[in-house]
């Protein structure tokens, strides 16, 4: 390494003399720019000449520092620009459309610009100047704090630093006539009472109407701009990827296909063009028949031209984990945006008799239009302790690992039934089932009692089936579920009285067609053996044995109907208990039918039901009552359900307590259908031949298969980049 060279003393003195000569030549240059009647063009020419002279002086000295010369010339240009600026009249404030002083004289075009861009807020202003009472404006007034600790930005509030006053942007722009509020006219500067004044103003009808007008107009003005951005984004296609990235895209597509359809990946071996090598390698071979990228890739693999490829089971598992992780991340983001969510749990054993608990989370997605109720599958949890305490501890641990606050759970749906395990579920049980089936074919199908039972079951299931399908919908509302259950209970009560008579009539018609005698079989009466010192009077039953038809009615028909009525009534009572809290929010018709006193009572009852402690409060009952009164005036004439009202509240954007109440209402689950549906995927994925599958792979495949819609929203190119970085850390090059 060469030593650092230092300039000699002679060179340093020459450099100093050149610099002093340059500074001496620039003396008096600023006097040219302070002449009041000078022409701007002449000044520009003088600045240019001065700059040229400075450049010539610099070129004369080869070793003069360029930084020092640049600083000197920059100072001259800065002063010249300042002088030219000072000659112009300072009237820019008169044409500033963002200044509240000019909002009373704006034309329609200026208003459109203001509405589209919104008011400008100086982020550097934290506190304003003090008034004569030593009070001043603070930036904390821009935020509204709700009872449940949520924050709402008052984007309509504007602070004028020149006037030291605050204004309401939307009310000042869209005011009708002379407004009485200082926030609308000359501005408000009573800092002591500003909190109360803002609270009163933002709940007023005029402010809410003006705020709605502003947002609708802004949405209309930005619609064309958003459309242009979408077209531009779609037109910007990605350039052609490198060879390995193209291959990786195809690999991810194959993993998506197999995971979505719950198909196995591996076979008996992991070699190309060998029998029983699995679905994944089989699809690679199929693509190689017509895809030139895969053809070249297979050729290089077979000739050992490459040492790293994506055909092993480890790479498959990493791709599955990557897709599942991306889906889970998106689900967690949606739940955190919604804040409130409900938990749906159900348990079942798999083929290896390991108990699994399906975890489903339900929330309301308000970020899309129309507002949608979502139920997301997250995990199959291995359960060892099936007690209530054990299941809760497992749930709490999982929610903490997912960074979800358990205090935001506002509903639960849980049903656990212990499943019998043991050796009798093997071949002996299969033989017993086969024996029962043979007996059914030989005897019971020719029995009139069996025909009547079949007709009864047909009538019951025919009535239950549509209600069951409706209740399984994710967006099922509680008021609709209550109406469905009420109608089903009414059916069973009527069917209990005359259902058996109609079933007997229908069974007799079927029996005549099949050639079966329409009579119930007589059953033997079992009499007790006479004991010592007992007479016949004691043993013999004075009452004759009941008729076979009556025995069928009591032991079969009434048993089924009464059990059904009892189960439905129990579920109906649970729904009614929930209705007593949220019932007044079910529809616009119920909301408008309440008096002010009843509405206040319902709001206070809802606040009490949602209050967990003094620090955690979701809504304020009094504020909710005021907001619902305002909402009733804004409701359309046609009947709206809870979902429609929630969408209207989102469009208004000025009733936060009502918005929270309807979000919590729609968050509560109705049934366990989503958890039951996840078990069908569990049986497809963890089959008999894949019973030793690890839990991580099981959860990854289940998440990709069940949440396939979320999988379609994932950007594959982003996943390719993420996976490429992981491979780089593992010393696997994608480009060689």
ZADRENVO-410293 format. One line per 5 residues: number of its first residue (from 1); their letters; for each residue x, y, z of C-alpha. Coordinates in Angstrom, 3 decimals. Example, Ala and Ser with C-alpha at 12.3 -4.5 7.8 and 13.67 -1.06 7.14 Angstrom:
<pts>
1 = as = 12.300 -4.500 7.800; 13.670 -1.060 7.140 $
</pts>
This chain:
<pts>
1 = xxxxx = 0.000 0.000 0.000; 1.523 3.347 -1.070; 2.013 6.022 1.630; -0.203 9.099 1.567; 1.276 12.063 -0.346 $
6 = xxxxx = 1.343 15.504 1.250; 1.678 18.812 -0.606; 4.895 20.727 -0.129; 5.037 24.104 1.550; 5.511 25.850 -1.792 $
11 = xxxxx = 2.381 24.251 -3.250; 0.357 25.193 -0.187; 1.481 28.856 -0.459; 0.573 28.926 -4.177; -2.836 27.490 -3.365 $
16 = xxxxx = -3.412 30.119 -0.681; -2.426 32.991 -3.016; -4.800 31.748 -5.745; -7.668 31.531 -3.265; -6.994 35.068 -1.943 $
21 = xxxxx = -6.859 36.351 -5.504; -10.222 34.744 -6.281; -11.854 36.198 -3.175; -10.434 39.646 -4.008; -11.893 39.430 -7.518 $
26 = xxxxx = -15.379 38.743 -6.085; -15.441 41.734 -3.761; -18.299 44.116 -4.515; -20.212 41.539 -6.557; -23.249 41.743 -4.265 $
31 = xxxxx = -23.653 45.480 -4.956; -24.916 44.671 -8.430; -28.018 42.956 -7.014; -29.321 45.617 -4.617; -30.247 48.245 -7.211 $
36 = xxxxx = -34.030 48.706 -6.950; -34.726 49.676 -10.591; -32.415 47.130 -12.159; -33.709 44.806 -14.846; -33.929 41.141 -13.993 $
41 = xxxxx = -32.367 40.104 -17.293; -29.370 42.363 -16.670; -28.940 40.876 -13.214; -29.024 37.376 -14.655; -26.381 38.322 -17.204 $
46 = xxxxx = -24.156 39.793 -14.499; -24.511 36.644 -12.423; -23.566 34.564 -15.453; -20.518 36.746 -16.142; -19.488 36.531 -12.533 $
51 = xxxxx = -19.818 32.757 -12.630; -17.705 32.569 -15.804; -15.020 34.742 -14.215; -14.985 32.528 -11.192; -14.638 29.440 -13.384 $
56 = xxxxx = -11.711 30.998 -15.241; -9.999 31.801 -11.978; -10.462 28.227 -10.866; -8.943 26.814 -14.047; -5.867 28.996 -13.572 $
61 = xxxxx = -4.968 27.152 -10.374; -4.837 23.406 -10.914; -4.858 22.524 -7.221; -7.505 24.882 -5.839; -10.215 22.943 -3.981 $
66 = xxxxx = -13.432 22.755 -5.990; -15.522 22.609 -2.821; -14.303 26.004 -1.618; -14.918 27.638 -4.991; -18.383 26.050 -5.222 $
71 = xxxxx = -19.305 27.383 -1.803; -18.256 30.909 -2.735; -20.157 30.918 -6.012; -23.170 29.267 -4.352; -23.303 32.074 -1.808 $
76 = xxxxx = -23.339 34.648 -4.582; -26.158 32.856 -6.445; -28.189 32.444 -3.254; -27.988 36.140 -2.480; -28.920 36.950 -6.059 $
81 = xxxxx = -31.977 34.719 -5.908; -33.026 36.267 -2.625; -32.733 39.723 -4.089; -34.854 38.795 -7.092; -37.443 37.215 -4.843 $
86 = xxxxx = -37.636 40.288 -2.664; -38.432 42.446 -5.707; -41.675 40.485 -6.320; -44.820 41.520 -4.423; -45.603 39.216 -1.479 $
91 = xxxxx = -49.228 38.513 -2.404; -49.106 34.712 -2.635; -51.330 34.425 0.459; -54.164 36.034 -1.496; -54.177 33.094 -3.908 $
96 = xxxxx = -53.563 30.257 -1.423; -56.700 28.081 -1.602; -55.569 26.110 1.445; -55.687 29.207 3.667; -58.995 29.335 5.619 $
101 = xxxxx = -59.047 33.118 5.132; -59.762 32.606 1.427; -62.445 29.914 1.663; -65.351 32.362 1.521; -64.412 33.561 -2.001 $
106 = xxxxx = -63.535 30.301 -3.761; -64.894 29.396 -7.176; -66.148 25.940 -8.117; -62.809 24.767 -9.566; -60.937 25.754 -6.431 $
111 = xxxxx = -63.512 23.953 -4.310; -63.041 20.808 -6.411; -59.286 20.941 -5.819; -59.812 21.456 -2.091; -62.332 18.628 -1.847 $
116 = xxxxx = -60.097 16.225 -3.756; -56.868 16.979 -1.868; -58.400 17.832 1.494; -57.117 20.468 3.918; -53.391 20.751 4.502 $
121 = xxxxx = -52.128 20.223 8.016; -48.700 21.476 9.103; -47.186 18.518 10.954; -44.465 20.726 12.446; -47.001 22.662 14.535 $
126 = xxxxx = -47.312 20.836 17.849; -48.451 23.802 19.933; -49.617 27.264 18.968; -48.745 30.597 20.572; -50.097 31.369 24.026 $
131 = xxxxx = -52.975 33.788 24.429; -53.477 36.283 27.251; -54.660 33.457 29.521; -51.479 31.439 28.783; -53.552 28.879 26.883 $
136 = xxxxx = -52.793 27.695 23.381; -53.688 25.248 20.640; -52.297 21.693 20.773; -52.049 19.059 18.040; -53.864 16.611 20.342 $
141 = xxxxx = -57.123 18.303 19.340; -56.747 16.643 15.913; -57.521 13.243 17.498; -60.787 12.026 19.013; -60.473 9.392 21.761 $
146 = xxxxx = -63.336 6.905 22.065; -64.444 4.993 25.128; -62.751 1.759 23.950; -59.371 3.514 23.521; -59.687 3.726 19.733 $
151 = xxxxx = -58.497 6.916 18.070; -60.174 8.739 15.197; -58.404 11.432 13.215; -60.409 14.638 12.881; -59.350 15.196 9.289 $
156 = xxxxx = -61.949 17.950 8.985; -60.307 20.118 11.681; -57.961 22.847 10.350; -55.666 25.112 12.368; -54.606 28.467 10.900 $
161 = xxxxx = -51.210 29.489 12.222; -51.640 33.044 10.930; -55.001 33.561 12.666; -54.323 31.228 15.621; -57.815 29.755 15.162 $
166 = xxxxx = -59.382 26.417 14.223; -62.009 25.825 11.534; -64.256 22.981 10.384; -63.198 22.336 6.795; -66.323 20.606 5.476 $
171 = xxxxx = -68.789 22.949 7.223; -66.981 26.078 6.025; -66.824 24.839 2.422; -70.367 23.425 2.204; -72.206 25.640 4.684 $
176 = xxxxx = -75.742 26.619 3.789; -76.605 30.145 4.798; -74.996 31.799 7.793; -73.699 29.258 10.253; -73.970 30.062 13.944 $
181 = xxxxx = -70.799 28.243 14.973; -67.438 30.005 15.149; -65.852 26.912 13.619; -67.808 27.659 10.449; -67.435 31.452 10.282 $
186 = xxxxx = -64.518 33.379 11.803; -62.759 30.526 13.595; -62.671 29.331 17.186; -59.866 30.266 19.605; -61.325 29.620 23.068 $
191 = xxxxx = -58.795 26.908 23.904; -60.265 26.228 27.352; -63.614 25.100 25.925; -62.360 23.672 22.614; -62.791 20.019 23.641 $
196 = xxxxx = -66.438 20.470 24.514; -67.076 22.606 21.443; -65.544 19.994 19.127; -67.550 17.221 20.772; -70.757 19.207 20.348 $
201 = xxxxx = -69.952 20.150 16.763; -68.974 16.698 15.481; -72.235 15.181 16.739; -74.413 17.880 15.162; -76.657 17.048 12.221 $
206 = xxxxx = -75.270 19.840 10.022; -71.679 18.684 10.490; -72.526 15.057 9.704; -74.384 16.115 6.574; -71.496 18.314 5.387 $
211 = xxxxx = -68.967 15.585 6.192; -70.957 13.083 4.141; -71.166 15.569 1.246; -67.403 16.110 1.331; -66.566 12.396 1.296 $
216 = xxxxx = -69.033 11.564 -1.456; -67.733 14.424 -3.603; -64.103 13.416 -2.990; -64.901 9.811 -3.885; -66.557 10.959 -7.102 $
221 = xxxxx = -63.638 13.222 -8.075; -60.977 10.579 -7.427; -62.831 7.789 -9.234; -61.350 8.625 -12.638; -57.865 8.991 -11.157 $
226 = xxxxx = -58.058 5.580 -9.503; -59.230 4.011 -12.762; -56.205 5.454 -14.555; -53.872 4.062 -11.895; -55.378 0.584 -12.263 $
231 = xxxxx = -54.910 0.678 -16.043; -51.311 1.808 -15.651; -50.618 -0.899 -13.048; -52.071 -3.582 -15.304; -50.110 -2.263 -18.267 $
236 = xxxxx = -46.794 -2.485 -16.426; -46.075 -6.169 -16.984; -42.998 -7.732 -15.481; -40.082 -8.448 -17.770; -38.972 -11.899 -18.615 $
241 = xxxxx = -37.556 -13.720 -15.592; -34.333 -15.661 -15.452; -34.447 -19.370 -16.171; -34.493 -20.461 -12.536; -37.194 -17.997 -11.590 $
246 = xxxxx = -39.417 -19.296 -14.366; -38.941 -22.803 -13.066; -39.718 -21.713 -9.517; -42.954 -20.094 -10.685; -44.035 -23.397 -12.197 $
251 = xxxxx = -43.080 -25.285 -9.058; -45.212 -22.987 -6.926; -48.134 -23.441 -9.309; -47.869 -27.221 -8.968; -47.754 -26.960 -5.175 $
256 = xxxxx = -50.832 -24.725 -5.231; -52.736 -27.205 -7.412; -51.943 -30.260 -5.293; -52.590 -28.431 -2.013; -55.915 -26.936 -3.108 $
261 = xxxxx = -57.219 -30.364 -4.124; -55.819 -32.163 -1.039; -53.728 -34.537 -3.157; -50.599 -36.396 -2.078; -47.215 -35.086 -3.251 $
266 = xxxxx = -44.791 -37.970 -2.880; -44.727 -41.578 -4.001; -42.442 -44.518 -3.370; -39.395 -42.752 -4.836; -38.229 -39.273 -5.905 $
271 = xxxxx = -36.744 -40.020 -9.337; -38.047 -38.748 -12.664; -39.581 -41.145 -15.184; -39.942 -44.002 -12.715; -43.199 -45.616 -11.715 $
276 = xxxxx = -44.907 -44.592 -8.481; -42.847 -41.429 -8.098; -45.822 -39.387 -6.876; -48.144 -36.687 -8.188; -45.594 -33.866 -8.006 $
281 = xxxxx = -42.967 -35.515 -10.197; -45.717 -36.869 -12.443; -46.931 -33.332 -13.131; -43.341 -32.247 -13.826; -43.092 -35.011 -16.427 $
286 = xxxxx = -46.403 -33.932 -17.961; -45.281 -30.284 -18.241; -42.047 -31.459 -19.820; -43.980 -32.800 -22.811; -44.910 -29.318 -24.091 $
291 = xxxxx = -43.259 -26.635 -21.908; -39.782 -25.719 -23.275; -38.655 -24.297 -19.911; -39.404 -27.558 -18.079; -37.978 -29.588 -20.986 $
296 = xxxxx = -34.622 -27.851 -20.674; -34.753 -28.140 -16.902; -35.405 -31.909 -16.997; -32.589 -32.377 -19.523; -30.107 -30.626 -17.233 $
301 = xxxxx = -31.293 -32.620 -14.207; -30.996 -35.987 -15.953; -27.514 -35.157 -17.292; -26.382 -33.856 -13.895; -25.623 -30.441 -15.361 $
306 = xxxxx = -27.037 -28.861 -12.189; -26.537 -29.882 -8.604; -29.370 -27.907 -6.964; -32.964 -28.403 -8.085; -36.505 -28.130 -6.708 $
311 = xxxxx = -37.649 -31.747 -6.931; -36.923 -33.027 -3.423; -39.521 -33.348 -0.671; -37.684 -30.743 1.429; -38.226 -28.054 -1.200 $
316 = xxxxx = -41.874 -29.109 -1.496; -42.358 -28.705 2.255; -40.673 -25.293 2.181; -42.961 -24.128 -0.628; -46.022 -25.376 1.279 $
321 = xxxxx = -44.841 -23.602 4.422; -44.183 -20.410 2.458; -47.686 -20.360 0.938; -49.335 -21.163 4.272; -47.316 -18.496 6.077 $
326 = xxxxx = -48.334 -15.861 3.526; -52.015 -16.805 3.847; -51.862 -16.765 7.647; -50.166 -13.356 7.618; -52.942 -11.901 5.477 $
331 = xxxxx = -55.614 -13.401 7.739; -53.981 -11.981 10.879; -53.767 -8.553 9.226; -57.487 -8.615 8.423; -58.393 -9.667 11.962 $
336 = xxxxx = -56.222 -6.936 13.473; -57.819 -4.369 11.166; -61.276 -5.520 12.276; -60.111 -5.550 15.950; -63.106 -7.555 17.231 $
341 = xxxxx = -63.374 -11.260 16.408; -65.082 -14.449 17.563; -63.694 -17.934 18.140; -65.238 -21.134 16.718; -63.888 -24.418 18.092 $
346 = xxxxx = -64.700 -28.060 17.447; -62.806 -31.308 18.050; -62.500 -34.601 16.186; -59.987 -37.490 16.035; -57.978 -38.207 12.893 $
351 = xxxxx = -57.144 -41.575 11.342; -54.345 -42.116 13.893; -56.751 -41.408 16.790; -55.038 -38.110 17.595; -57.531 -35.524 18.835 $
356 = xxxxx = -57.513 -32.307 16.775; -59.252 -29.034 17.576; -60.172 -26.859 14.600; -59.624 -23.123 15.210; -61.853 -20.760 13.203 $
361 = xxxxx = -61.865 -16.973 13.684; -64.815 -14.830 12.580; -64.606 -11.087 11.936; -66.219 -8.294 9.929; -64.121 -6.982 7.032 $
366 = xxxxx = -65.027 -3.295 6.663; -62.184 -2.548 4.237; -64.096 -3.844 1.203; -67.415 -3.064 -0.458; -69.860 -4.479 0.327 $
371 = xxxxx = -68.896 -5.154 3.941; -68.331 -8.878 4.337; -68.485 -11.293 7.264; -65.436 -13.570 7.109; -64.653 -16.857 8.851 $
376 = xxxxx = -61.004 -17.899 8.567; -59.455 -21.271 9.323; -56.116 -20.952 11.122; -54.967 -24.238 12.594; -55.560 -27.808 13.664 $
381 = xxxxx = -54.430 -27.908 17.285; -53.242 -31.166 18.815; -55.306 -31.579 22.000; -54.143 -33.751 24.878; -56.222 -32.263 27.699 $
386 = xxxxx = -59.866 -32.289 26.573; -61.219 -30.527 29.669; -62.546 -26.999 29.411; -59.502 -25.618 31.198; -57.112 -27.507 28.937 $
391 = xxxxx = -58.817 -26.312 25.758; -58.827 -22.702 26.998; -55.122 -22.802 27.838; -54.353 -24.210 24.390; -56.462 -21.495 22.748 $
396 = xxxxx = -54.826 -18.755 24.810; -51.364 -19.999 23.878; -52.179 -20.053 20.154; -53.691 -16.554 20.167; -50.610 -15.180 21.908 $
401 = xxxxx = -48.338 -16.826 19.332; -50.401 -15.240 16.544; -50.115 -11.818 18.219; -53.887 -11.575 18.696; -55.353 -9.907 21.768 $
406 = xxxxx = -57.671 -12.309 23.582; -59.459 -9.323 25.160; -60.896 -8.509 21.709; -62.840 -11.790 21.557; -66.527 -10.862 21.480 $
411 = xxxxx = -68.158 -14.224 20.820; -67.562 -17.956 20.841; -69.134 -21.069 19.404; -67.944 -24.310 20.914; -69.125 -27.901 20.845 $
416 = xxxxx = -66.997 -30.805 21.989; -68.220 -34.372 22.077; -65.959 -37.110 23.373; -65.322 -39.759 20.759; -65.057 -43.388 21.734 $
421 = xxxxx = -61.658 -44.947 21.140; -60.661 -48.572 21.511; -59.870 -51.820 19.850; -63.501 -52.537 19.042; -63.328 -50.026 16.198 $
426 = xxxxx = -61.360 -52.449 14.041; -62.345 -55.524 12.051; -64.789 -56.789 14.668; -66.812 -53.616 14.372; -66.769 -53.910 10.565 $
431 = xxxxx = -68.082 -57.495 10.817; -70.858 -56.339 13.108; -71.851 -53.614 10.658; -71.917 -56.145 7.804; -74.100 -58.487 9.845 $
436 = xxxxx = -76.571 -55.697 10.626; -76.772 -54.743 6.965; -77.523 -58.342 5.941; -80.247 -58.556 8.592; -81.752 -55.307 7.343 $
441 = xxxxx = -82.013 -56.610 3.794; -83.456 -59.960 4.773; -86.095 -58.949 7.303; -86.607 -55.315 8.235; -87.110 -53.955 4.728 $
446 = xxxxx = -90.217 -56.136 4.477; -91.537 -54.803 7.782; -94.400 -52.276 7.828; -92.947 -50.677 10.962; -89.749 -49.965 9.030 $
451 = xxxxx = -91.740 -48.268 6.255; -93.529 -46.008 8.745; -90.219 -45.082 10.389; -88.755 -44.245 6.975; -91.691 -41.956 6.141 $
456 = xxxxx = -91.378 -40.206 9.519; -87.677 -39.617 9.016; -88.314 -38.320 5.510; -90.834 -35.759 6.780; -88.503 -34.603 9.552 $
461 = xxxxx = -85.379 -34.323 7.413; -87.310 -32.635 4.612; -88.232 -29.835 7.031; -84.835 -29.647 8.749; -82.657 -29.678 5.615 $
466 = xxxxx = -83.375 -26.132 4.260; -83.057 -24.602 7.735; -79.766 -26.417 8.285; -78.357 -25.183 4.970; -79.395 -21.601 5.684 $
471 = xxxxx = -77.825 -21.624 9.143; -74.517 -22.865 7.712; -73.975 -19.667 5.704; -71.128 -17.459 6.955; -73.163 -14.276 6.551 $
476 = xxxxx = -76.233 -15.637 8.352; -77.709 -12.955 10.626; -79.044 -13.723 14.060; -82.530 -12.346 13.464; -82.893 -14.604 10.405 $
481 = xxxxx = -81.615 -17.589 12.404; -84.164 -16.907 15.153; -86.974 -16.783 12.603; -85.794 -20.047 10.991; -85.621 -21.881 14.340 $
486 = xxxxx = -88.979 -20.524 15.422; -90.590 -21.833 12.245; -88.924 -25.232 12.660; -90.125 -25.554 16.269; -93.635 -24.690 15.124 $
491 = xxxxx = -93.420 -27.453 12.488; -92.422 -30.081 15.066; -95.198 -29.030 17.444; -97.790 -29.460 14.687; -96.158 -32.654 13.438 $
496 = xxxxx = -96.379 -34.131 16.943; -100.177 -33.916 16.817; -101.007 -35.178 13.328; -97.700 -36.272 11.788; -98.027 -39.953 12.639 $
501 = xxxxx = -101.487 -40.204 11.050; -100.208 -38.787 7.766; -97.127 -41.012 7.923; -99.281 -44.127 8.397; -101.410 -43.184 5.393 $
506 = xxxxx = -98.340 -42.676 3.178; -96.720 -45.894 4.451; -99.834 -47.933 3.640; -99.748 -46.712 0.038; -96.079 -47.692 -0.263 $
511 = xxxxx = -96.776 -51.065 1.379; -99.547 -51.843 -1.095; -97.158 -51.156 -3.989; -94.451 -53.364 -2.453; -96.818 -56.139 -1.463 $
516 = xxxxx = -96.234 -55.731 2.269; -99.029 -56.265 4.756; -99.834 -52.860 6.370; -99.861 -54.132 9.950; -97.491 -53.624 12.841 $
521 = xxxxx = -95.927 -56.900 14.028; -97.210 -58.307 17.294; -94.631 -58.463 20.040; -94.550 -61.040 22.801; -95.470 -59.899 26.289 $
526 = xxxxx = -92.776 -60.899 28.733; -94.263 -61.964 32.056; -92.366 -62.236 35.298; -91.951 -65.630 36.888; -94.115 -66.254 39.936 $
531 = xxxxx = -92.176 -66.291 43.167; -92.906 -68.211 46.341; -96.053 -67.144 48.192; -97.199 -64.946 45.253; -100.647 -65.212 43.785 $
536 = xxxxx = -101.709 -64.709 40.192; -103.463 -61.504 41.144; -100.168 -59.946 42.143; -98.247 -61.101 39.077; -100.850 -60.634 36.365 $
541 = xxxxx = -101.216 -57.120 35.002; -104.863 -56.102 35.054; -104.265 -53.809 32.067; -104.028 -55.377 28.629; -100.753 -54.853 26.703 $
546 = xxxxx = -100.708 -51.766 24.468; -101.284 -52.110 20.769; -98.216 -52.304 18.497; -99.139 -48.996 16.872; -99.260 -47.290 20.282 $
551 = xxxxx = -95.898 -48.779 21.211; -94.430 -47.388 17.976; -95.944 -43.985 18.698; -94.569 -43.798 22.250; -91.185 -45.461 21.846 $
556 = xxxxx = -90.226 -44.132 18.416; -92.322 -41.253 17.100; -92.782 -39.187 20.271; -89.218 -39.893 21.367; -87.748 -38.434 18.161 $
561 = xxxxx = -90.107 -35.461 17.967; -89.772 -34.506 21.645; -85.985 -34.764 21.537; -85.943 -32.554 18.451; -88.210 -29.970 20.059 $
566 = xxxxx = -86.056 -29.968 23.202; -82.800 -29.443 21.304; -84.241 -26.708 19.104; -85.844 -24.965 22.080; -82.538 -24.949 23.949 $
571 = xxxxx = -80.777 -23.368 20.959; -83.670 -20.966 20.492; -83.385 -19.793 24.101; -79.681 -19.060 23.588; -80.519 -16.966 20.548 $
576 = xxxxx = -83.273 -15.168 22.451; -80.849 -14.295 25.241; -78.539 -12.743 22.672; -81.510 -10.976 21.090; -82.346 -9.317 24.411 $
581 = xxxxx = -78.978 -7.516 24.210; -78.558 -6.794 20.492; -82.140 -7.144 19.263; -82.777 -3.424 18.786; -79.912 -3.338 16.221 $
586 = xxxxx = -81.153 -6.204 14.043; -82.913 -4.076 11.425; -83.882 -0.512 10.604; -87.513 -1.381 11.296; -86.773 -2.350 14.915 $
591 = xxxxx = -84.556 0.679 15.416; -87.211 3.100 14.217; -89.977 1.456 16.240; -88.317 2.236 19.600; -89.141 5.303 21.622 $
596 = xxxxx = -86.349 7.538 22.877; -86.691 6.146 26.394; -86.581 2.523 25.212; -83.642 3.288 22.951; -81.685 4.788 25.839 $
601 = xxxxx = -82.456 1.752 27.992; -81.262 -0.628 25.249; -78.044 1.347 24.755; -77.241 1.287 28.471; -77.950 -2.445 28.614 $
606 = xxxxx = -75.626 -3.041 25.673; -72.870 -0.972 27.302; -73.178 -3.041 30.486; -73.069 -6.322 28.550; -69.917 -5.328 26.661 $
611 = xxxxx = -68.104 -3.887 29.666; -65.441 -6.257 30.990; -63.928 -3.878 33.551; -63.670 -0.175 34.220; -60.672 0.219 31.923 $
616 = xxxxx = -62.029 -1.778 28.960; -65.183 -0.215 27.522; -66.243 -0.781 23.918; -68.942 1.856 23.627; -70.424 4.752 25.551 $
621 = xxxxx = -74.153 4.180 26.072; -75.168 7.838 26.072; -73.126 8.609 22.940; -74.540 5.514 21.241; -78.078 6.677 21.990 $
626 = xxxxx = -77.393 10.110 20.466; -75.784 8.578 17.381; -78.649 6.127 16.834; -81.139 8.993 16.993; -79.168 10.735 14.261 $
631 = xxxxx = -78.950 7.466 12.323; -82.717 6.996 12.392; -83.112 10.274 10.530; -80.663 9.136 7.839; -82.108 5.667 7.252 $
636 = xxxxx = -83.812 5.084 3.889; -87.440 4.065 3.616; -86.714 0.489 2.576; -85.899 -2.025 5.298; -82.211 -2.574 6.006 $
641 = xxxxx = -80.572 -5.411 7.889; -77.591 -5.121 10.200; -75.150 -5.476 7.297; -76.789 -2.694 5.298; -76.842 -0.378 8.311 $
646 = xxxxx = -73.145 -1.078 8.958; -72.316 -0.135 5.364; -74.313 3.087 5.742; -72.396 3.906 8.933; -69.111 3.354 7.125 $
651 = xxxxx = -70.181 5.731 4.349; -71.174 8.388 6.889; -67.993 8.002 8.937; -69.257 10.177 11.789; -70.987 7.734 14.190 $
656 = xxxxx = -68.152 5.709 15.762; -70.082 4.170 18.677; -72.847 2.881 16.408; -70.211 1.579 13.992; -68.543 -0.388 16.812 $
661 = xxxxx = -71.856 -1.794 18.078; -72.833 -3.160 14.646; -69.349 -4.610 14.115; -69.614 -6.537 17.386; -73.138 -7.684 16.480 $
666 = xxxxx = -72.038 -9.159 13.149; -68.895 -10.674 14.670; -70.841 -13.159 16.808; -71.064 -16.637 15.194; -74.315 -18.512 14.572 $
671 = xxxxx = -73.220 -22.147 14.066; -70.173 -24.431 13.997; -70.514 -25.135 10.279; -67.074 -23.776 9.324; -65.333 -25.974 11.884 $
676 = xxxxx = -67.293 -29.022 10.712; -66.345 -28.307 7.101; -62.663 -28.177 8.030; -62.865 -31.779 9.296; -63.675 -33.008 5.789 $
681 = xxxxx = -60.333 -31.585 4.622; -58.603 -33.207 7.591; -59.806 -36.642 6.469; -58.716 -36.003 2.877; -55.251 -34.743 3.797 $
686 = xxxxx = -54.356 -37.093 6.642; -55.528 -40.340 5.120; -54.586 -43.903 6.012; -51.466 -43.827 3.825; -50.387 -40.451 5.245 $
691 = xxxxx = -51.191 -41.045 8.910; -47.632 -40.191 10.031; -47.696 -36.716 8.484; -46.150 -34.102 10.843; -48.462 -31.455 12.272 $
696 = xxxxx = -46.645 -28.536 10.575; -47.200 -30.007 7.113; -50.795 -30.943 7.986; -51.600 -27.381 9.041; -49.881 -25.933 5.976 $
701 = xxxxx = -51.787 -28.145 3.538; -55.068 -27.590 5.387; -54.613 -23.807 5.367; -53.839 -23.722 1.633; -56.736 -26.068 0.833 $
706 = xxxxx = -59.400 -24.421 3.013; -58.380 -20.800 2.377; -57.908 -21.269 -1.368; -59.533 -17.895 -2.119; -56.848 -16.114 -0.115 $
711 = xxxxx = -54.257 -18.145 -2.019; -55.414 -16.646 -5.316; -54.787 -13.124 -3.969; -51.124 -13.807 -3.206; -48.597 -12.265 -5.589 $
716 = xxxxx = -46.469 -15.147 -6.798; -43.601 -12.883 -7.882; -43.224 -11.627 -4.319; -43.087 -15.197 -3.042; -40.434 -16.041 -5.634 $
721 = xxxxx = -38.240 -13.204 -4.376; -38.711 -14.262 -0.739; -37.899 -17.874 -1.511; -34.878 -16.826 -3.565; -33.466 -14.941 -0.576 $
726 = xxxxx = -33.940 -18.019 1.638; -32.169 -20.204 -0.903; -29.310 -17.693 -1.066; -28.808 -17.993 2.690; -28.645 -21.770 2.255 $
731 = xxxxx = -25.882 -21.449 -0.397; -28.288 -22.451 -3.171; -27.901 -20.282 -6.259; -30.959 -19.737 -8.414; -29.055 -18.333 -11.348 $
736 = x = -26.518 -21.086 -12.025 $
</pts>
